[in-house]
Amino acid sequence: MSKSLEFLTEALRRLPGVGPKSAQRMAFHLLQHDREGAAMLSRALFQAVDAVHHCALCNTFTEHEICENCLDDERDKRLLCVVETPADQLMIEQTLTYKGLYFVLMGRLSPLDGIGPKDIHLEKLLNRANDGVVSEVVLATNFTNEGEATAHYISEMLKARGLRVSRLARGVPVGGELEYVDAGTIARAMLDRRAT
């Protein structure tokens, strides 16, 4: 294989879930069947890497110093939702149920992988949460072991500073049938039940 093709294959392997064979297939496809698409992908990556950076306030991706959400006067500045990734933020936005602000950690605590509090911008989160305007922090980290540990760590840190902290509820998915839902999810839904 040529050095350029090998380099392209190795670059494609950096994508999540892409192994050596898949990367090789993608590289061959782009060069054999879609050179225009390859050139477009190259330009898009170059432009994104050059233009996109972190919002000075919420840490999400933006092309400006402060993102559109943080500048939006219609959003409730007393609410701050903490998520792990910009993709998580986007999913919450798509529900059209949350109108507060965000803080994006860009990860989660994972001591086994060497990811500690400094790696997920907790100092920046503390500054944002203690701005004198935020009155409630909603923890919307994932319900994995690492996400739960991250939520617990942040919760203790913020409560010690007198902030109100809440956590996303867990339970049976909308449209889910109990016989097909795992026992852990049903147990959590039962423990987190509320009055109607």
NUVEXZA-983537 format. One record per residue (C-alpha): residue number from 0; residue in three letters; x, y, z. Coordinates in Angstrom, 3 decimals. Example, Ala and Ser with C-alpha at 12.3 -4.5 7.8 and 13.67 -1.06 7.14 Angstrom:
(node 0; 'ALA'; (12.300; -4.500; 7.800))
(node 1; 'SER'; (13.670; -1.060; 7.140))
END
This chain:
(node 0; 'MET'; (0.000; 0.000; 0.000))
(node 1; 'SER'; (1.272; 3.508; -0.766))
(node 2; 'LYS'; (2.355; 5.744; 2.123))
(node 3; 'SER'; (-0.488; 8.206; 1.416))
(node 4; 'LEU'; (-3.105; 5.445; 1.406))
(node 5; 'GLU'; (-1.646; 3.985; 4.584))
(node 6; 'PHE'; (-1.750; 7.432; 6.229))
(node 7; 'LEU'; (-5.383; 7.917; 5.176))
(node 8; 'THR'; (-6.302; 4.485; 6.570))
(node 9; 'GLU'; (-4.598; 5.240; 9.888))
(node 10; 'ALA'; (-6.376; 8.620; 10.067))
(node 11; 'LEU'; (-9.776; 6.966; 9.480))
(node 12; 'ARG'; (-9.036; 4.433; 12.239))
(node 13; 'ARG'; (-9.129; 7.294; 14.736))
(node 14; 'LEU'; (-12.904; 7.487; 14.305))
(node 15; 'PRO'; (-14.895; 5.694; 17.028))
(node 16; 'GLY'; (-15.884; 2.147; 16.132))
(node 17; 'VAL'; (-13.682; 2.023; 13.023))
(node 18; 'GLY'; (-11.252; -0.861; 12.909))
(node 19; 'PRO'; (-8.442; -1.520; 10.419))
(node 20; 'LYS'; (-10.606; -3.277; 7.813))
(node 21; 'SER'; (-13.384; -0.664; 7.926))
(node 22; 'ALA'; (-10.840; 2.141; 7.658))
(node 23; 'GLN'; (-9.243; 0.470; 4.667))
(node 24; 'ARG'; (-12.659; 0.008; 2.975))
(node 25; 'MET'; (-13.495; 3.688; 3.566))
(node 26; 'ALA'; (-10.149; 4.813; 2.173))
(node 27; 'PHE'; (-10.533; 2.649; -0.939))
(node 28; 'HIS'; (-14.118; 3.819; -1.426))
(node 29; 'LEU'; (-13.216; 7.500; -1.170))
(node 30; 'LEU'; (-10.308; 7.207; -3.586))
(node 31; 'GLN'; (-11.948; 4.817; -6.034))
(node 32; 'HIS'; (-15.588; 5.954; -6.110))
(node 33; 'ASP'; (-15.895; 9.373; -4.486))
(node 34; 'ARG'; (-12.861; 11.591; -4.914))
(node 35; 'GLU'; (-15.137; 14.644; -4.816))
(node 36; 'GLY'; (-16.518; 13.450; -1.489))
(node 37; 'ALA'; (-12.979; 12.856; -0.221))
(node 38; 'ALA'; (-11.980; 16.397; -1.168))
(node 39; 'MET'; (-15.134; 17.769; 0.488))
(node 40; 'LEU'; (-14.404; 15.754; 3.659))
(node 41; 'SER'; (-10.846; 17.086; 3.680))
(node 42; 'ARG'; (-12.003; 20.705; 3.337))
(node 43; 'ALA'; (-14.716; 20.265; 5.985))
(node 44; 'LEU'; (-12.269; 18.754; 8.488))
(node 45; 'PHE'; (-9.703; 21.475; 7.853))
(node 46; 'GLN'; (-12.314; 24.213; 8.241))
(node 47; 'ALA'; (-13.798; 22.696; 11.418))
(node 48; 'VAL'; (-10.416; 22.176; 13.068))
(node 49; 'ASP'; (-9.456; 25.750; 12.198))
(node 50; 'ALA'; (-12.739; 27.476; 13.135))
(node 51; 'VAL'; (-14.382; 25.477; 15.943))
(node 52; 'HIS'; (-13.257; 25.922; 19.546))
(node 53; 'HIS'; (-14.768; 25.891; 23.053))
(node 54; 'CYS'; (-17.261; 28.487; 24.278))
(node 55; 'ALA'; (-15.657; 30.649; 26.970))
(node 56; 'LEU'; (-18.707; 30.164; 29.212))
(node 57; 'CYS'; (-20.211; 26.723; 28.663))
(node 58; 'ASN'; (-17.316; 24.836; 27.026))
(node 59; 'THR'; (-19.380; 23.534; 24.082))
(node 60; 'PHE'; (-18.211; 23.792; 20.474))
(node 61; 'THR'; (-18.672; 27.136; 18.722))
(node 62; 'GLU'; (-17.101; 29.294; 16.050))
(node 63; 'HIS'; (-17.373; 32.371; 18.285))
(node 64; 'GLU'; (-15.928; 33.193; 21.683))
(node 65; 'ILE'; (-19.368; 32.705; 23.265))
(node 66; 'CYS'; (-21.948; 30.320; 21.767))
(node 67; 'GLU'; (-25.478; 31.226; 20.686))
(node 68; 'ASN'; (-27.102; 29.500; 23.695))
(node 69; 'CYS'; (-25.067; 31.510; 26.181))
(node 70; 'LEU'; (-25.917; 34.755; 24.355))
(node 71; 'ASP'; (-29.655; 33.978; 24.105))
(node 72; 'ASP'; (-31.564; 36.382; 26.390))
(node 73; 'GLU'; (-34.620; 34.095; 26.263))
(node 74; 'ARG'; (-32.844; 31.306; 28.176))
(node 75; 'ASP'; (-33.245; 30.954; 31.947))
(node 76; 'LYS'; (-29.824; 31.897; 33.312))
(node 77; 'ARG'; (-30.701; 30.508; 36.759))
(node 78; 'LEU'; (-30.608; 26.930; 35.405))
(node 79; 'LEU'; (-27.360; 25.231; 34.415))
(node 80; 'CYS'; (-27.485; 21.739; 32.893))
(node 81; 'VAL'; (-24.225; 19.754; 33.021))
(node 82; 'VAL'; (-23.722; 17.237; 30.202))
(node 83; 'GLU'; (-20.791; 15.093; 29.116))
(node 84; 'THR'; (-20.659; 15.961; 25.406))
(node 85; 'PRO'; (-22.035; 18.412; 22.830))
(node 86; 'ALA'; (-24.050; 15.463; 21.441))
(node 87; 'ASP'; (-25.781; 15.110; 24.835))
(node 88; 'GLN'; (-26.515; 18.845; 24.811))
(node 89; 'LEU'; (-28.031; 18.549; 21.342))
(node 90; 'MET'; (-30.296; 15.679; 22.446))
(node 91; 'ILE'; (-31.616; 17.692; 25.400))
(node 92; 'GLU'; (-32.199; 20.696; 23.124))
(node 93; 'GLN'; (-34.194; 18.506; 20.730))
(node 94; 'THR'; (-36.684; 17.672; 23.494))
(node 95; 'LEU'; (-37.726; 21.369; 23.602))
(node 96; 'THR'; (-38.308; 20.971; 27.360))
(node 97; 'TYR'; (-35.249; 22.690; 28.791))
(node 98; 'LYS'; (-34.727; 26.445; 28.422))
(node 99; 'GLY'; (-31.748; 27.024; 30.721))
(node 100; 'LEU'; (-28.032; 27.183; 30.021))
(node 101; 'TYR'; (-25.464; 24.379; 29.729))
(node 102; 'PHE'; (-22.002; 23.354; 30.742))
(node 103; 'VAL'; (-20.325; 20.667; 28.629))
(node 104; 'LEU'; (-17.677; 18.637; 30.447))
(node 105; 'MET'; (-16.193; 17.101; 27.270))
(node 106; 'GLY'; (-15.890; 13.794; 29.094))
(node 107; 'ARG'; (-16.467; 12.119; 32.431))
(node 108; 'LEU'; (-14.353; 11.057; 35.374))
(node 109; 'SER'; (-12.613; 7.757; 34.726))
(node 110; 'PRO'; (-9.680; 7.093; 37.062))
(node 111; 'LEU'; (-8.897; 3.799; 35.316))
(node 112; 'ASP'; (-8.341; 5.740; 32.074))
(node 113; 'GLY'; (-6.422; 8.499; 33.848))
(node 114; 'ILE'; (-9.231; 11.071; 33.476))
(node 115; 'GLY'; (-9.510; 13.235; 36.574))
(node 116; 'PRO'; (-11.289; 16.478; 37.564))
(node 117; 'LYS'; (-8.874; 18.736; 35.633))
(node 118; 'ASP'; (-9.463; 16.758; 32.435))
(node 119; 'ILE'; (-13.196; 17.528; 32.417))
(node 120; 'HIS'; (-12.976; 21.257; 33.177))
(node 121; 'LEU'; (-14.433; 21.116; 36.708))
(node 122; 'GLU'; (-12.696; 24.363; 37.734))
(node 123; 'LYS'; (-14.410; 26.138; 34.825))
(node 124; 'LEU'; (-17.734; 24.553; 35.850))
(node 125; 'LEU'; (-17.280; 25.807; 39.428))
(node 126; 'ASN'; (-16.668; 29.336; 38.191))
(node 127; 'ARG'; (-19.755; 29.172; 35.977))
(node 128; 'ALA'; (-21.999; 27.706; 38.675))
(node 129; 'ASN'; (-20.813; 30.277; 41.252))
(node 130; 'ASP'; (-21.491; 33.310; 39.056))
(node 131; 'GLY'; (-24.202; 34.603; 41.427))
(node 132; 'VAL'; (-26.957; 34.002; 38.869))
(node 133; 'VAL'; (-27.178; 30.184; 38.733))
(node 134; 'SER'; (-29.539; 28.827; 41.383))
(node 135; 'GLU'; (-29.891; 25.200; 40.254))
(node 136; 'VAL'; (-27.495; 22.817; 38.535))
(node 137; 'VAL'; (-29.116; 19.908; 36.682))
(node 138; 'LEU'; (-26.760; 16.946; 36.355))
(node 139; 'ALA'; (-27.435; 15.207; 33.048))
(node 140; 'THR'; (-24.430; 12.925; 32.821))
(node 141; 'ASN'; (-24.988; 9.457; 31.390))
(node 142; 'PHE'; (-26.190; 6.621; 33.589))
(node 143; 'THR'; (-22.980; 4.617; 33.212))
(node 144; 'ASN'; (-20.701; 3.888; 36.162))
(node 145; 'GLU'; (-18.415; 6.737; 35.111))
(node 146; 'GLY'; (-21.351; 9.092; 34.519))
(node 147; 'GLU'; (-22.806; 8.290; 37.926))
(node 148; 'ALA'; (-19.436; 8.810; 39.618))
(node 149; 'THR'; (-19.032; 12.122; 37.798))
(node 150; 'ALA'; (-22.523; 13.260; 38.834))
(node 151; 'HIS'; (-21.847; 12.300; 42.463))
(node 152; 'TYR'; (-18.499; 14.108; 42.522))
(node 153; 'ILE'; (-19.964; 17.280; 40.975))
(node 154; 'SER'; (-23.018; 17.127; 43.238))
(node 155; 'GLU'; (-20.918; 16.982; 46.401))
(node 156; 'MET'; (-18.655; 19.756; 45.134))
(node 157; 'LEU'; (-21.576; 22.083; 44.313))
(node 158; 'LYS'; (-23.649; 21.312; 47.410))
(node 159; 'ALA'; (-20.620; 22.223; 49.551))
(node 160; 'ARG'; (-20.841; 25.673; 47.952))
(node 161; 'GLY'; (-24.545; 26.025; 48.756))
(node 162; 'LEU'; (-25.932; 25.382; 45.278))
(node 163; 'ARG'; (-29.116; 23.420; 44.618))
(node 164; 'VAL'; (-28.339; 20.296; 42.582))
(node 165; 'SER'; (-30.769; 17.980; 40.789))
(node 166; 'ARG'; (-30.279; 14.866; 38.654))
(node 167; 'LEU'; (-32.120; 13.656; 35.566))
(node 168; 'ALA'; (-34.728; 11.034; 36.435))
(node 169; 'ARG'; (-34.309; 7.470; 35.238))
(node 170; 'GLY'; (-36.896; 4.911; 34.372))
(node 171; 'VAL'; (-38.934; 3.074; 31.794))
(node 172; 'PRO'; (-38.638; 4.637; 28.327))
(node 173; 'VAL'; (-41.700; 6.207; 26.716))
(node 174; 'GLY'; (-43.450; 3.505; 24.705))
(node 175; 'GLY'; (-41.535; 0.787; 26.553))
(node 176; 'GLU'; (-43.250; -2.408; 27.597))
(node 177; 'LEU'; (-42.269; -3.670; 31.039))
(node 178; 'GLU'; (-41.667; -7.249; 29.921))
(node 179; 'TYR'; (-38.895; -6.000; 27.580))
(node 180; 'VAL'; (-37.252; -3.528; 29.985))
(node 181; 'ASP'; (-34.274; -4.726; 32.039))
(node 182; 'ALA'; (-34.781; -5.290; 35.771))
(node 183; 'GLY'; (-32.326; -2.554; 36.790))
(node 184; 'THR'; (-34.280; 0.083; 34.862))
(node 185; 'ILE'; (-37.592; -1.073; 36.369))
(node 186; 'ALA'; (-36.048; -1.052; 39.854))
(node 187; 'ARG'; (-34.781; 2.505; 39.365))
(node 188; 'ALA'; (-38.164; 3.609; 37.992))
(node 189; 'MET'; (-39.850; 2.145; 41.064))
(node 190; 'LEU'; (-37.434; 3.888; 43.439))
(node 191; 'ASP'; (-37.780; 7.223; 41.601))
(node 192; 'ARG'; (-41.580; 7.064; 41.312))
(node 193; 'ARG'; (-43.576; 10.238; 41.933))
(node 194; 'ALA'; (-47.146; 11.072; 42.869))
(node 195; 'THR'; (-49.676; 11.677; 40.085))
END
